[in-house]
Amino acid sequence: MAESGNTKREDALKIVDWLREQGVNPYPEKFDKQITVGAARNLDIDAVAVTAGRIIGLRDMGKLAFAHIQDFSGKMQIVVRADELGADKYKWFLKAFSIGDFIGVTGNIFVTKAGEKSILVSEAVFLGKALAMMPEKWSGIKDQEVRYRQRYLDLIANPESMKGFLFRSELIKLLREFYWQNDFIEVETPTLLHKATGAVAKPYTTHHTALDIDLHLRISHELPLKELIVGGFDRIFEIGKAFRNEGIDVSHLPEHTHIEHYAAYWNYEDNMDFTERLFRHWFEKLSIPTKIKTADGGEVDFGFPWPRVNFIDLVKKETGIDVMAYQDASKLLADIQKKKIKFERMESMSLAGLIDNLYKKMVRPKLINPTFLYCYPVELQPLARRDDKDFNAVDQFQLVVNGWEVVKAYSELVDPVDQEERFIKQAQAQERGEDEVMEIDREYLRAMSYGMPPISGWGIGIDRLTALLLGRENLRDVVLFPLLRPEDLA
């Protein structure tokens, strides 16, 4: 039994020339693929399958050859017999095809003596010659660098990787359907903006030559979407990229897929209820188990309903510090230092920066199972509505899972005077040297002045969500082409 492996580039090019001499185009225009490989596996015995895919295994046993072909839906064995094709066509098949090539096949479904459902090939069509060698181990590429840089090889060799990206696609499809069922309208807003606002993050800046102005890649979808509520929309959503010029780690990428929606006449509690209904929808439609193993060997229990915990009370419980008792950053800093708590650049942080980092360092990592945190100090969210019972708190919630913030939502601030005052405080913090502040957006303030209804907004990062539901620890595992240094600089 001879094993047919990958050919070198020179040998493959010779086969290309030979095919052309035979009157066969090694890169044909099309093929009438009538069924996926995965669907062919589900056909009844004796049914005719017309399918196509990449050859990922091929062995010649004299007058009988076994191969496996693969597409995005999975793989299946094909069987080529000399007495079925004819001796000359069988020899042609073995000379023409190698591992990595694309093939179109027609044949009947049958079960081999070994019990494997297969296609008995009655016709084989050449659909594309591979010049480069395929990965040596079809059981999967283990080298993480190769998986990220050459995602196409990862998808070919690692079935779990392909399944993960198909899962992500289905997740977004179901999200859109759920929005439509709840009377939301999909819209698109600009990626290039005059102001990097709507979130607290450092932007990427570029220059528009014709207009001779600097512009920013958006860090959030928020403000243009709320301007559309001013214009008369009631419920809208947008799925798109957001860009943040920040550090890269397992839970942060400079480019991420962000989803935001805004609903007029809702408050943050309506959005909290909506979030739980949406996740129930995902878990039901995708048959996701409520208990998911994490990459570090832990477990997240997504069992419904999820607890709702006061943010201010939780920080006090975990740190012994009542953040609402402080109006001055220096006093809070002194008390944090007394408790031997440290984080980077804390000496130059504003009150908001200290509260936020205290929470992220001491509280958030302990939240494993899905938890809604609500009621935040007003300093932490310049765009959220003040709570009617506590002027120093805002009506906001976040959904935290396994130490990651997955959803952020709040009742929107629709008072233009209050909004301008908070923008000014952010600008003052920036003048004191703090990086993570929100810029003043005068155009948004002008839109607000025309009047806004009650609104609640909501945002989720699809990369983080996908990673959590698949039990992955690194966002690069669920992004098809994550940003990396060029190989010559790595």
Secondary structure, DSSP 8 states (H G I E B T S, - for coil): -EE-----HHHHHHHHHHHHHTT--SS-S-----S-HHHHHTS-TT-EEEEEEEEEEEEE-SSEEEEEEEETTEEEEEEEEHHHH-HHHHHHHHHH--TT-EEEEEEEEEE-TTS-EEEEEEEEEEEE---S---S-TT----HHHHHHTHHHHHHH-HHHHHHHHHHHHHHHHHHHHHHHTT-EE----SEESS--SSSS---EEEETTTTEEEEE-S-SHHHHHHHHHHT-SEEEEEEEEE-----BTTB-SEEEEEEEEEET--HHHHHHHHHHHHHHHHHHTT--SEEE-TTS-EEE--SS--EEEHHHHHHHHHS--GGG-S-HHHHHHHHHHTT---TTGGG--HHHHHHHHHHHHTGGG--S-EEEEEEEGGG-TTB-B-SS-TTEEEEEEEEETTEEEEEEEEB---HHHHHHHHHHHHHHHHTT-SS-----HHHHHHHTT----EEEEEEEHHHHHHHHHT-S-GGGGSSS-----TTT-
